[in-house]
Amino acid sequence: MTFPIVGIGASAGGLEAVSELLAALPSKSGVAFILVQHLDPGHESLLTELLAKRTTMPVMQAEEGLAIEPDHLYVIPPNATLTVSDQRLRLVARPSAPARHMPADALLKSLAADRGDASIGVILSGGDSDGALGIEAVKHEGGITFAQEPTQARFPSMPRSAIETGCVDFVLRPKEIARERVRLVRHPYLR
C-alpha cells in the first residue's frame, strides 16, 4: 500500500518547531513521519520520549529494517544516518570526521528515490544548510516541500538554505505546515 511519508529535518531549535507541528496534526492521517534531528553522537537521546508527550500517534526510535507504517513517527537514534528503502527504515553508522554529517539530506534524498511524488520534505529550525539538497531531490521527484518561516525559527539557516534552492513549495510556521499538509494529503491526486 502506498501512502505519503513526511521526512522532517531539524537541528538547533528543532524540538520547539517539531513539537508545534506535532501538536497541530491529527492522530490519524494515513501518513508516516520520519524525524532527523541533529544529535550528539556520544549521548543517549530523550527525543523519542519528549515527542511522545506532544502527539497521540506512536513515536518510536528508528531501527534497522523496521517497516514504515502510517500514523507513526520514527525518530533517528544518536550516531546514525537514517534512510528509507522499500518502505523500510535503514540505519548506518554516522560518518566519521572529517566527513560532514548531513542526516536531513540523506533521509530526504532516499525518501525521494523510494517514494517519488508520495514524498513530503519539511525543513525546520537549524544552524546549517543540511536538508537543502534533500529538498531539491524531493521536488525533482514530484514531492511536496515545506520550510519553516525563517523569521519564526530560532536558528534560520536550515530553512533559509532550503528556501534558497527555489524548490520549497510552502514557507510557513510549523503549525501551519501541519494544517497545509493535512489539506494536501486529502487531495485526490495523493490518494
N, C-alpha and C positions, 0 to 999 in steps of 0.2 A: 504494500500500500504506500502510495506517495503522499507525503504531507510536507508542508514547508518546515524548514529548520532555520531558526534565527541564531546566527553567530554574533556574539557580543564581545567587543574588545574594550578593555578599560585598564587604567593604571592608577596613578595618584588621583585621589578624589573620586575614584570609580565606585567605591562602596556606597556613597551617598546617592550617586546617579543611578546605579543598578537598583538600589532599594526603592527609589522613587518610581522607576519603571515597573518593577515587580508589583508594587502596591496598586498600580493602575491597571494591571492585567486581570482578566477573568481567569478563574482556575481551570476552566475547560474551554480551550480554543482550537484544539486539533493541531497545535503547533508544538514543536520541541524547541528548547532553548539550550544553547551551549555558551558558557561564560569563560572567557580567557581574561584573567586579571593578572597583572604583573605581580609576582610573589617573590619573597625572599627564598632562594633555593635551599637555604640551610635550616629553615624553621618550619614546623608544622603550621598548617593554616587552619584558622577557625572560620574561614569564609563560608563554607557549606552550612555550618551551624547558624551563623549570623543571618544568612539569606533565608534559611528555612523559617525564620521568625517573621519574614516580610511577605510570604506568599503561602497560599494553601496548596499549591502544587508540590509534588515530591521534589526535593532538592537532594542531589547526591554527588559525591565526588566521582569524577570520571575514572573508569577502569578500562584497561586494555580489552578490546573485543566486545565491550558491552553494546548490545543492540539499543539503538536510539528509539525511544517511544514518545508519542505526542503527549503533551501536557506534563512534561518533566523538565527540570532544569538540571543540567550537568555542569559541574564546576571543575576547572583544571586543578590538578594537585600541584604541590610545590615541585620544583626541579624537573619539569616535564614540558614537552611540546605536545599539544593535543590537536589531532586532525580527525577528519571523517573519511571513511571509505566504505562503500557498500552498506550504508546506513548503520555503520558501527563506529564506535569511538576507537581511535588509535592513539597510543601513547608511546613516545620515545623519550629518552633522556635528553634533558636540555643541553644544547651545545656548550662546550667549554670555551673559555676565553681563548683567543681574542674575538671569536665569532660573536656577533650581536645576537641576542635572543629577541626574536620578533614573533611572539606567540600569536598575536592577533592576525598578522599577515599569514602565518602558517595555517591557522584554522580557517580563515575566510577563503584563501586560495583552494584549500582542499574541499571546502563546502561548495564553492562554485563549480569545481570539477565534478563533484559527486552528485550534486542536486540541480545544477543548471538554474533554470528560471524558478525553481522552488526553493532557492536560497535567498536569505534576507540577511544583510550585513548591517550591524549597528556599531558605531564608534562613540564611546563616551569619554569622560574626563581622563586626561593623562598627559604626561610631560614629554612625549617624544613623537615620532612620526609613525610608530607601529600601527598597522591597520590600513594605511593609505593604499598600499599595493594590493592588499586583500579586498578593499572596497572596489578598486578597479577591476579585479578579477570577477567579483560578484556581478558588477554592472555589465561587463563584457559577455557574461553567460546569460544575461536577461533577468537577473535577480533584482531585488529592490534594496535600496541602500538608504541608511539614515545616519546622521551625525548629530550629536548634542550641540545645541546652540552654544558657540564658544563663550559668549558673554555670561552664560549660565553655568559654565564648567569651572570648577575650582582650578584645574590645570587645563588650559585650552589648546595646547599644542597638538594632541592626537586628533581631536575633532577638526581643528583648523587644517591640519595636513590632509585629512581625508577630503574636506571640502575643496581644497586647492587642486585636487585631481580633476575636478569637474564631473565626477562620477557619483555624487551624492544626490539622491532624489529629494530628500526631505531634511531640513535643518530645524530641529525642534527641541523643546525641553524634554527630559526623559518621560514624564507622564503623558505628554502629547505624542511622543513616539509610540507609546503603548496604545493609545487610542487610535492613532492612524494605522498601526499595524493590525489591530483588530478589524478596522473598517476594510482595509485592503484584503485581508485573508478571507473575508466573507465574499469578496468579489468572485463571480462565476469563473473568470479566467484562471484563478488559482485553485479551483476545486476540481 
